[in-house]
């Protein structure tokens, strides 16, 4: 099996543990614009124009884009943005996700996300997945930088002490979640995608299919 050597599963959070949600995506994008407007005092039109000049062209992560425009760290940007939205309003209890983690008990689990740690724990409670499922929930608060920086991935490898190939990174964004993991030699899995990834080792249409490949 392709992943016979995998011992550690590293999970992105938003858009990975639950299906990407258009309403939540809109709320997050609005929080990015509002953060930029608050820091720069630009109007909305200029904010959107400057954001689009950088996002996915210069900076693959939206949080990185906000940080660069505002002249702050990605940690500060992530914390500031979460003042303007609450992801808990857009998700609900997920019995299929609970079953998924029951099926994957033999693995060690980490979350590596570009959010704020305590907010992610609150969201896990709504999904119905105990935070104790994860050895650690890692954000820029621990790693020092957000993805696509590889610092969070290296932080996890220092914790686990096993080779890169013993790790599987699971995410919904190639450039942010999977490329840095792949560069370090980790296995990669793209979820919630109908089109086969040219980056990931495997592509799944839903996160619930993960046990089938492990």
N, C-alpha and C positions, 0 to 999 in steps of 0.2 A: 504493500500500500504506500501511496505517496507520502502520507503523514504518519507512518509507523514510528518515527522517532520523536514525534511531538509529545511534550509533557506539559507545556505551558500555553494557555490560551490568553491572548491579549486582546481586549475588547475596546473598540471605540464606543462612544455612548450614543449621542444624538444621531438618528438616522441609521443606527446599527442594531441596537437592542430593541428598537421599535421602528416600524416602517416610516420612511420620510413622510412628513405630514405637511401639506401645502400651507395650512393655516399657521402652523408653528414656524415654517420657513419664512413666511411673510412677517411674523412677529419678530423673529430674529433679525431679519434684514432691516426692519424699521428701527430696531434697537441699535444697529450699527450706524444707520444714518443719524439717529438722534445723538449718539455719542459724539460723532464727528461734528455735528452742528453745535453741540454744547462746548466742545473744546476750541473750535475754530471760529465760531460765530458766522459761518457761511450760511447762505440760504439753502433751501432744499435742492434747488436745481444745480447749484455749483457742487454741493455735497455729492449728489449722485454722479455727476460728470467726473469728479476727481476720483471717486471710489471705483468707477468702471475703468478708468485709465490704468489702475493698478491691479485690481482683482483678477486673478487667473492669468495675468500677463506678466506682472512683476512679482506679486505675492500670491502663492497658491491658496493660502488660508484667508478667509474674510477677517478673522481676528487680527492677523498680521497686517492686513490692509488698514484696518482702523488704527492699529498701533502706530503704523508708519505715518499716516496722515496726521495723527494727533501728537506725535512726538512722545509717546509713552511706551511702556513695556507691554508685551502681549498679556502678561498677568493683569496689569492695571486695566487694559482694554476689556478683558474677559469679565472682570469683576464689575466694571462700570456698565457694560452692556446689560448685565443681568438685572440691573435696576429697572429695566424697561420691559421685561417680559418674564413670564413664569411658565416654564415648559410643562409643569404639572397640570395646567389648564387644558392641555391638548392630548393627554394620554389617559389610559385607564388600566385597570387590572388585566393581566395577560396570562391566562392559564397555560397557553401553549409555550410561553417563554419560561414559565415556572417548570414545566415538564422538560423543556430543553436542558435546563441546568441540572435537573435530576438525572438526566441521561448522560451528562458529562461530568459526573462526580469525580471520576478518577483523575481528572486534570486539575492543575493549579491555575487559578484565574486571576487576572489583573485587569483593571480598567485603566486605559490611558486616553484621557479626553481633554478637550480644550474648554472645559467649563470650570465651574467653581465647586470644590469638593463637597461642601455640605449640601448644596443644591442637588447634586447628583444622588447623594444618599437619600434625600427626601423623595426624589423621583423614583428611585428603586423601590421604596416602600409602597408607592402607588402601583407600580407594575406588579408587585407581589414577590419580588426577588430579594431575599435577605442580603443586607450589605455584607454579612459574614461569608457569603459565597466567594467573595473576592479577598485575596490575600492583602491587596492594597488598591486603593483608588487614587490614581496619580494624575495630577494636573500640573500646571506650571508652578503651582505653589510648592511642589516637591522637586520637580525637575528643573525649574529655573526658566524654561522656555516652553512654548506650545509647539505641537506638531505644525509643520513638517520638520522641525528640528529633531535630530535623532537623540537628543539628551534624555528624553523620557524612555526611549527604547533601551539605551545604554544603562540607565538607572535600573530598569527591570532586570537586565542581564546580570548586573552586579548583585542584585538580590537573589536571583535564582541559582547562579553559579553553574548553569548548564550551557552547552554550545548554542549558537544562534539557531541552528537547525532544529533544536528542541522547542522552539517557539513558533506559534502560529498567530499572526496578526489578522484580526477580523475587522473590516471596516467598510464604509460605503463610499469612500472617496479615494481614488487612486493616488493622486498627487500628495494628499495630506496624510493619509493613513498607511498606504501600502508601499509607496516608493521608498521612504526612509527605512522601513522595515526590511524590504528586499535588499537594499544596499548593504545592510548589516549581515545579510545571510539568513534572515528569517523566512519561514514559509508565509504565504499571504493568501487571504480569501476575501474576495469582493462579494458583498451581499446586497440584496434588493436590486439586482440588475438583470434586465432582460437580455442585454447584449454581453457576449463573452468578452472578458477583459484581456487585453494584450499585455497587461502588467502582472495581474494576479496569477497565482498557481491554479486557482480554481474560482469559478464564478457561480454564485447561487442566486436564484430568483427570490428566495426568502431566507431569512436567518434560521428559520425552523428546520431547514434541511441539513444544518451543520452536522448533526450526529450521523447522518448517512455516509459522510466522507471520513469520519473518524472511527 
